[in-house]
Amino acid sequence: MGDFMNLNRSELRKKIMTILYQINVYDNNKVEYNVDDVIKSVMEIDNEFVKEIVYGTLTYKEQLKKIANKYLQGWTIDRLGNTDQAILLMGIYELMYTKTPPVVVINESVNLAKDYSDDKVKNMINATLDKVYHEEL
């Protein structure tokens, strides 16, 4: 059972990343959107975990970006690609505002970055989340 839940959450995080990526693209291009519609376009079924992380990340976006910029050495989050930003922001949100064990959050974020980011960015995401974990929590 435990394994199945982790697998499930990993799949869900991939969906969350896609949703946040899409919203970032809309924001950057000044496109109007409805968050629920964006979620529905990616997720056929209603899912509380997805909603919580998506809405939480969007609600605290400015604070999460500030935290990211504090630990992204010599770099800012706006210089990262949309996918990388989505992975990093949802990772920081989940570390700061949910009960998910930090080691799980960092692992999951790094796994997403392995699949969707280049090595340099993956290492930056790993280092940043690690610092957030040690300095902010």
Helices and strands as residue ranges (DSSP letters): H 2-28, H 35-42, H 48-59, H 61-71, G 77-79, H 82-97, H 102-116, H 119-136
